[in-house]
Amino acid sequence: MNTILSIAGSDSGGGAGIQADIKSSLYHNGFMTTAITAITAQNTLGVQGVVPLEPNFVKEQIDSVNSDFDIKAVKIGMLGSQDLIEVVKEYIKDLQIPVVLDPVAISRANSKLLDDDCIESLKQLFSFATLITPNRYEAKEFFGVEHIEDILSCENYGTNILFKDIEDNEDFAVDVLKTSDGKLEYFQSKRASDLNTHGTGCSYSAAIATLLSYDDDLKAVIKEAKEYIYEAIVNAPNLGKGNGPIKHNLKGLKC
């Protein structure tokens, strides 16, 4: 069982953030350690409060985990300050293991989660990541991509970028991978219900990071992770009064 490190925020509702990362990683045979960047009061209806943790304490968590575990891959989620971004940059810049960066900046509802200075600072991490996984709004903010035809000409920072659900399509969810050498690969699944999609971005990137710790075939890994997310949405347990969580444990095992 490979050990993965997630650097991300906590979701008290259990559907996204660190909690989703742990569940998604475990399903793919990963043991996920964590460096929590923020604590939230959150449920399926929304976020009621956020308490960011001090960057130095986040660094202490990272150092503690790395002093004891042999980390095989890193997943990065919500980073709420420029100082924290700098802490993470110092950690990942010399790593020789897969780093999956989910640039959490704009929600699926197109609401900004970071201020403009943080959004600009987050770009400092791009060249150190193995894969960046923006949603359609983050694709526009960071890469100027609004449509599939924009992807070929966008800056890729010398890395791989997975543009998630980039096209308006009633029948299919289309993700487009722009590889570090500029090639495009397409990944398609049937369009699942939008009723239970809370935490899909976190779960997707955590699955990819875990799978990459075992297999360096990026295209095969994305394909497997995308199939997992589709099935997890289709089999969602309908929990909560709002946008509910997906079913992470598709095997139905009792944990």
C-alpha positions, 0 to 999 in steps of 0.5 A: 500500500503506497502512502500519499500526502494530501495538502488540502482543507477539511470538510466537516460534511465529509464529502469534499476536501481532506475527507474525500481525498482519504476515501478516494485514495483508500479505494485505490489502495492508497494510505493517505496522510494529510497536511490540513490547510483550513478547517471548515464548517460545511455541509451539503448546503454550503460553507458556513465558516472557514478557519485557515491554519497558520502556514508554519503549522501546515509546514510542521504537518508536512515535515512530520509526515515526511519524517516518518513515511515514504511518500509516493505521491502528493495531492494539493487542494485548497491553499488559502494564502500567499505564505502557504503557497510559498510553503508548498512550493518549497516542499514540492519544487525538488520532489521526484514523485507525482504531484497532482495540483487541483487549483482550487480557486473557483467553485463549480458554481463559479464563485471565487474561493481565493482573492486575486493575489492568491490566484496569481501566486498559485501559478508559481506551483504549476511548473512543479506539478505532474498534473494540474486539474482545473474545472471550467472556471479555473481553466478560464482564470488560469489558462484563458481557456473557455472552449475546447478549441482554446486548449491547443494554444494555451500556456501549459507551464511545461506540465500536463493539464487536465481540463475537466468538463470543459464542454457544455454537453447534455449527454457527455462529460468531456475532459481534455488532457493537454500533455507537457509536449502539447498533445491533446487526449480526450476522456469522455463519460456519460453525463451523470446527475448533478444532484450528488456531485459534492467533492468530485474534483477532490476525489478525482484528483486524489484518485489520480494521485494515488493511481500515479503512485503505482502506474506512470501511464498518465492517460490510463490513470486518468481513464480509470479515475474518470470511470471511478468518479462516474460510477461514484456519482451514479451510485451516490447515497443521497445524503444531506439536504443539498448537493450530496456526496458521491459514493467513494467505496464502490465495493460496498465494504464496511470500514 
